Amino acid sequence: MFHKLPIANDIDACFMHKVDGGFSLKKFKEMAELGSIALEFIRARCNDGTLPILNLPYHRDDIVSWKPIVDRYQSLYDDVVILGIGGSTLGSATICALVDGCVITAPRIHFLDNIDPISFDSRLSSFDKEKTGFLAISKSGSTTETLTKLLIVIDRLGNKNFSTQIICLTEPTDNPMRRIAATHGLLCLDYDPKVIGRFSALSTAGLLPAAIAGINVEGVRRGAAAVLDATIFAKNPLDNPAIAGAAINVALARDHGINQTVFLPYVERLERLSIWFRQLWAESLGKEGYGTTPINAMGVVDQHSQMQLYLAGPRDKFFTVICSDPRGLGGRIRGELAGSAAESLNYLLGHTMGDLMAAEQQATIDSLISNCCPTRLIRFSNLNEEVMGGLIMQFILETIAAAQMMRINAFDQPVVEETKLLIRQFLQEEN
């Protein structure tokens, strides 16, 4: 186990002494050279500042600068709608999930990320126009889907003065979003051009909506800083959770044909984290014939949909199971309410819903291991801002490290750009 972090990693069930589907400790130790290359890359980027995502955990000045915006949105609006897509919103949606189950009086945050016209119109029309603020996010300022949504919102707000009701966040360049903002007198915040969208969870794009939602965003960055510090100062790269996780993924794919990575949290508030991870991993590593396919799942729901495949299907999957300690939480099952069913439910009566969740997550872990599935466990006692920041930073570092081990660039997406050009071509041809 790795300790002294907001989260604890256990990789023991990735090795053949624990599961037949794992690989040897000898092969793992042979990954040390690649691990050292990845770690030195991360250290160098931290030191020279050329990868700002690795410096963001230590910043607080930007959080102070947003406070007037946060205060204004919290005082004026019941709902705040985030207009964006992909990396511009997934990180923020991940962090904003922390409000579930909390007593917070801040505005409700909504992410309108897709462009299904029926769903978009339905959701947009459900908001009180007078009590709703908007935040449009596009790194390039030319994201077609985001600009479409922004212009439709401007149209729906009508002729009233909405200049303080919409804020834009984009690069400080001459781009379509900035021109639209200038046309309508909208405040436009700067998006750091060196922060790639899918890596932006700890930047303004990820944390400003979370701050408006009432989340302690300094806590998120503290958790991220703890994980980053543990990585930078690691004496042995393979003793670090992020570097070790990258090495395991790369080695299992290269030497064992395990080309799918299943992300399985047993905390429903981490559902968005699994979707965020899916983009981060797929878009960063799926290049030049490399990469493994991320599969997002959810415990306990997917025990009833995917577990049959996981346990009895192809041995081509690596599992990351994320667990909290829910024992004692939730409603308690009372025997007197079960009536004649009480005797058959004797194993359940007197327990809480959290007890059942704890039993189910442990049963899944034991079943995966006994069925020879290489499995990494990530545990924490309670999901909070520090834990969320730690999880986000671990998977950012793991992705960067895996790319270095594969000798590919984690920060571009050339095929995606090709698709964007085709979209514009099709629309121009219709005109």
C-alpha positions in Angstrom: 0.0 0.0 0.0 1.1 3.6 -0.6 0.3 5.9 2.3 0.5 9.6 3.4 -1.8 10.6 0.5 -5.5 11.5 0.2 -5.9 8.1 -1.5 -4.2 4.7 -1.0 -3.2 2.4 -3.9 -2.8 -1.4 -3.7 -1.3 -3.0 -6.8 -0.6 -6.4 -5.3 -3.4 -8.1 -7.3 -1.7 -7.1 -10.6 1.1 -9.7 -10.1 1.1 -13.4 -10.8 1.8 -14.4 -7.2 -1.7 -13.1 -6.5 -3.6 -13.6 -9.8 -2.7 -16.0 -12.6 -3.6 -13.2 -15.1 -1.0 -10.8 -13.7 2.6 -10.5 -14.6 5.8 -11.2 -12.7 7.5 -8.8 -10.2 10.7 -9.3 -12.2 9.0 -7.9 -15.4 7.5 -5.0 -13.3 11.0 -4.1 -12.0 12.3 -4.2 -15.6 9.9 -1.2 -16.2 12.0 0.9 -13.8 14.1 2.4 -16.7 10.9 3.6 -18.5 9.5 4.7 -15.2 12.6 6.8 -14.6 12.3 8.4 -18.1 8.6 9.3 -17.3 9.4 10.7 -13.9 12.3 12.8 -15.1 10.0 14.3 -17.8 7.4 15.2 -15.1 10.1 16.7 -12.9 11.6 18.7 -15.7 8.2 20.1 -16.8 7.5 21.1 -13.2 10.8 22.9 -12.9 10.7 24.7 -16.3 7.0 25.6 -16.1 6.4 24.6 -19.7 3.5 22.3 -18.6 1.3 24.6 -16.5 -1.0 21.8 -15.4 1.9 20.6 -13.1 2.1 24.0 -11.4 -1.6 24.7 -11.0 -1.9 22.7 -7.7 0.3 25.3 -5.9 -1.6 28.4 -7.3 -4.1 30.4 -5.2 -4.0 33.9 -6.9 -6.4 32.9 -9.6 -8.9 31.6 -7.1 -8.8 35.0 -5.4 -9.3 36.8 -8.7 -12.5 34.8 -9.4 -14.1 35.7 -6.1 -16.1 38.7 -7.4 -17.5 36.5 -10.1 -18.3 33.7 -7.7 -20.0 36.1 -5.3 -22.0 37.8 -8.0 -23.2 34.5 -9.5 -24.1 33.1 -6.1 -26.1 36.1 -5.1 -28.0 36.6 -8.4 -28.7 33.1 -9.8 -30.5 30.0 -8.7 -29.0 28.1 -11.7 -25.8 28.4 -13.6 -25.5 26.7 -16.9 -22.1 25.6 -18.3 -21.8 25.7 -22.1 -18.9 23.6 -23.4 -18.0 20.1 -24.5 -15.3 17.5 -23.9 -12.3 18.5 -21.9 -13.7 22.0 -21.3 -16.5 20.7 -19.1 -15.8 17.1 -18.0 -13.2 18.1 -15.4 -15.6 20.7 -13.9 -18.5 18.3 -14.0 -16.4 15.7 -12.1 -15.6 18.1 -9.3 -19.1 19.6 -9.1 -20.4 16.1 -8.4 -19.1 16.6 -4.9 -22.2 18.7 -4.1 -24.4 15.6 -4.2 -25.5 14.7 -0.7 -24.2 18.0 0.7 -26.2 20.9 2.1 -25.1 23.8 -0.1 -27.1 27.0 -0.7 -25.1 27.9 -3.8 -26.6 27.8 -7.3 -27.4 24.5 -9.0 -24.8 23.8 -11.7 -25.9 22.3 -15.0 -23.7 21.1 -17.9 -25.3 21.4 -21.3 -22.5 19.6 -23.2 -24.3 17.8 -26.0 -26.1 19.3 -29.0 -29.1 17.0 -29.3 -31.6 19.8 -30.3 -34.6 18.2 -28.5 -32.7 17.7 -25.2 -30.9 21.0 -25.4 -34.1 23.0 -26.0 -36.0 21.0 -23.3 -33.3 21.7 -20.7 -32.8 25.3 -21.6 -36.5 26.1 -21.5 -36.7 24.6 -18.0 -34.6 27.5 -16.5 -35.9 30.8 -15.3 -34.2 33.3 -17.7 -34.0 36.0 -15.0 -32.4 33.7 -12.4 -29.9 31.8 -14.6 -26.3 32.7 -15.3 -24.2 31.2 -18.1 -20.5 30.3 -18.5 -19.3 29.4 -22.0 -16.0 27.6 -22.2 -13.9 26.9 -25.3 -10.1 26.8 -25.2 -9.7 27.7 -28.8 -12.7 29.9 -29.0 -13.8 28.2 -32.1 -15.4 25.0 -30.8 -18.4 24.6 -33.2 -20.7 23.0 -30.6 -20.0 25.5 -27.9 -20.4 28.5 -30.2 -23.7 27.1 -31.4 -25.0 26.8 -27.9 -23.7 30.2 -26.9 -25.5 31.9 -29.9 -28.7 30.1 -29.2 -28.6 31.2 -25.6 -28.0 34.8 -26.6 -31.0 34.5 -29.0 -33.2 33.0 -26.3 -32.4 35.7 -23.8 -33.8 38.2 -26.2 -33.2 42.0 -26.3 -32.8 42.5 -22.6 -29.4 43.5 -21.2 -27.7 40.2 -20.6 -24.1 41.4 -20.6 -23.6 40.5 -17.0 -25.5 37.2 -17.3 -23.0 35.4 -19.6 -19.2 35.0 -19.1 -16.9 33.5 -21.7 -13.6 31.7 -21.0 -11.3 31.3 -24.0 -7.7 31.9 -25.1 -6.4 35.5 -25.3 -6.4 35.4 -29.1 -8.6 36.9 -31.9 -11.1 34.0 -32.0 -14.9 33.7 -32.7 -15.8 33.5 -29.0 -14.0 36.7 -28.2 -15.6 38.4 -31.1 -19.1 37.3 -30.0 -18.3 38.5 -26.5 -17.2 41.9 -27.8 -20.3 42.2 -29.9 -22.6 41.7 -26.9 -20.4 43.3 -24.2 -19.7 40.1 -22.4 -16.9 39.6 -19.9 -14.2 37.3 -21.4 -11.8 35.5 -19.1 -8.4 34.2 -20.3 -7.9 30.5 -20.8 -4.2 29.6 -20.6 -3.2 28.4 -24.1 -0.7 25.9 -22.6 -3.4 24.0 -20.7 -4.9 21.3 -23.0 -8.7 20.9 -22.5 -8.7 17.3 -21.2 -6.0 18.2 -18.7 -7.8 21.4 -17.5 -9.7 20.0 -14.5 -7.5 22.0 -12.0 -7.5 25.2 -14.1 -10.1 28.0 -14.3 -12.2 25.9 -16.6 -12.5 23.2 -14.0 -12.6 25.1 -10.8 -14.6 28.3 -11.5 -17.9 26.4 -11.9 -17.0 24.3 -8.8 -16.4 27.5 -6.8 -19.7 28.9 -7.9 -21.3 25.6 -6.8 -19.9 26.2 -3.3 -17.1 23.6 -3.4 -13.8 24.3 -1.6 -11.6 24.5 -4.7 -8.5 25.2 -2.6 -9.0 21.7 -1.0 -9.1 20.2 -4.5 -5.8 21.7 -5.3 -4.3 20.7 -1.9 -5.2 17.1 -2.7 -3.6 17.4 -6.2 -0.5 18.9 -4.7 -0.1 16.1 -2.2 -0.1 13.5 -5.0 2.2 15.6 -7.3 4.7 16.1 -4.4 4.7 12.4 -3.8 5.5 11.8 -7.4 8.2 14.5 -7.8 10.1 13.4 -4.7 9.8 9.7 -5.3 13.1 7.9 -4.8 12.1 4.9 -6.8 9.7 5.7 -9.7 7.9 2.3 -9.3 7.1 3.0 -5.7 5.0 6.0 -6.8 1.3 5.2 -7.5 1.0 7.2 -10.8 4.2 5.9 -12.3 3.5 2.3 -11.2 0.0 2.5 -12.6 1.4 3.7 -16.0 4.0 0.9 -15.9 1.3 -1.8 -15.2 -0.9 -0.6 -18.0 1.9 -0.4 -20.5 3.4 -3.8 -19.5 0.1 -5.7 -19.5 -0.7 -4.3 -22.9 2.7 -5.0 -24.4 3.4 -8.4 -22.9 0.0 -9.9 -22.1 -2.4 -8.5 -24.7 -4.4 -6.8 -22.0 -5.7 -3.8 -24.1 -8.7 -2.6 -22.1 -8.7 -0.8 -18.8 -11.9 -0.9 -16.8 -12.5 2.1 -14.5 -14.9 0.8 -11.8 -15.7 3.2 -8.9 -18.1 2.2 -6.1 -19.0 5.8 -5.3 -21.7 7.2 -7.5 -20.3 10.7 -7.3 -17.3 9.4 -9.2 -19.4 8.5 -12.3 -18.3 11.8 -14.0 -14.7 11.0 -13.0 -14.9 7.8 -15.0 -16.1 9.7 -18.0 -13.4 12.3 -17.6 -10.8 9.6 -17.3 -12.2 7.9 -20.5 -11.4 11.0 -22.6 -8.1 11.7 -20.9 -6.8 8.2 -21.4 -8.2 7.6 -24.9 -7.4 10.9 -26.5 -3.9 11.2 -25.0 -2.7 7.6 -25.7 -4.7 6.4 -28.7 -2.0 7.2 -31.3 0.3 5.4 -33.8 -1.2 2.0 -33.0 -0.7 2.5 -29.2 -3.2 2.9 -26.4 -5.6 0.8 -24.4 -9.4 1.2 -24.5 -10.9 2.8 -21.4 -14.2 1.3 -20.2 -16.1 3.2 -17.6 -18.3 1.2 -15.3 -20.2 1.9 -12.0 -20.5 -0.3 -9.0 -22.9 -1.8 -8.0 -25.0 -1.2 -11.1 -22.6 -2.9 -13.6 -22.4 -6.1 -11.5 -25.8 -6.7 -13.1 -24.7 -5.8 -16.7 -21.0 -6.3 -17.3 -19.7 -8.6 -14.6 -20.5 -11.8 -16.5 -18.2 -10.6 -19.3 -15.5 -9.4 -16.9 -15.3 -12.8 -15.1 -15.9 -15.2 -17.9 -15.1 -13.3 -21.1 -11.7 -12.6 -22.8 -8.8 -12.1 -20.5 -8.0 -8.7 -22.0 -8.9 -6.3 -19.2 -7.1 -4.5 -16.4 -9.3 -3.3 -13.6 -9.1 -0.3 -11.4 -11.6 -0.5 -8.5 -12.1 2.6 -6.5 -13.7 2.2 -3.0 -14.7 4.3 -0.1 -15.9 3.0 3.3 -19.7 3.3 3.3 -20.3 1.0 6.3 -23.0 2.3 8.6 -24.2 5.0 6.2 -27.7 5.3 4.8 -31.0 3.8 5.9 -31.2 0.7 8.1 -33.2 -2.4 6.9 -35.8 -3.1 9.6 -36.9 -6.7 10.1 -40.5 -5.8 11.2 -41.1 -4.2 7.7 -40.2 -7.4 5.9 -43.1 -9.4 7.2 -43.1 -13.0 6.0 -39.9 -12.3 4.0 -37.9 -11.6 7.1 -36.6 -15.2 7.5 -35.2 -15.4 4.0 -33.6 -11.9 4.4 -31.9 -12.7 7.7 -28.5 -11.9 6.2 -29.6 -8.4 5.4 -31.8 -7.3 8.3 -30.2 -4.8 10.7 -27.6 -3.7 8.2 -27.5 -0.3 6.5 -27.5 0.4 2.8 -23.8 1.4 3.2 -23.1 -2.1 4.7 -24.6 -3.7 1.6 -22.4 -1.4 -0.6 -19.3 -2.4 1.3 -20.1 -6.1 1.0 -20.8 -5.8 -2.7 -17.6 -3.9 -3.5 -15.5 -6.4 -1.5 -17.3 -9.3 -3.2 -16.4 -7.8 -6.6 -12.8 -7.4 -5.7 -12.5 -11.0 -4.4 -14.3 -12.3 -7.5 -12.0 -10.4 -9.9 -8.9 -11.7 -8.2 -10.1 -15.3 -7.9 -11.0 -15.2 -11.6 -7.4 -14.2 -12.5 -8.2 -10.6 -13.4 -5.3 -8.1 -12.8 -6.8 -5.6 -10.4 -5.6 -2.4 -8.8 -7.4 -1.0 -5.7 -7.7 2.7 -4.8 -9.2 3.3 -1.4 -10.2 6.3 0.7 -12.5 6.6 3.7 -14.7 9.5 2.5 -14.9 11.4 -0.8 -14.1 15.0 -0.2 -12.3 17.8 -2.1 -8.8 16.6 -1.2 -9.5 13.1 -2.3 -11.1 14.3 -5.6 -8.0 16.5 -6.3 -5.7 13.6 -5.5 -7.6 11.2 -7.9 -7.5 13.8 -10.7 -3.8 14.4 -10.3 -2.9 10.7 -10.1 -4.7 10.0 -13.4 -3.2 13.0 -15.1 0.3 12.0 -14.0 -0.4 8.3 -14.9 -1.5 9.4 -18.4 1.6 11.6 -19.0 3.8 8.8 -17.7 2.2 6.1 -19.9 2.7 8.4 -23.0 6.4 8.8 -22.1 6.8 5.0 -21.8 5.1 4.6 -25.2 7.1 7.4 -26.6 4.1 9.3 -27.9 2.8 12.8 -27.5 0.1 12.9 -24.9 -0.9 16.5 -25.7 -2.2 16.4 -29.3 -5.2 14.8 -31.1 -4.5 14.9 -34.8 -7.4 12.6 -35.9 -9.9 14.7 -33.9 -8.8 17.8 -35.7 -9.4 16.0 -39.0 -13.0 15.3 -38.0 -13.6 18.9 -37.0 -12.5 20.0 -40.5 -14.9 17.5 -42.1 -17.8 18.9 -40.0 -17.2 22.4 -41.3 -16.9 21.1 -44.9 -20.2 19.2 -44.7 -22.1 22.3 -43.3 -20.6 24.6 -46.0 -21.6 22.1 -48.7 -25.2 22.2 -47.4 -25.2 26.0 -47.6 
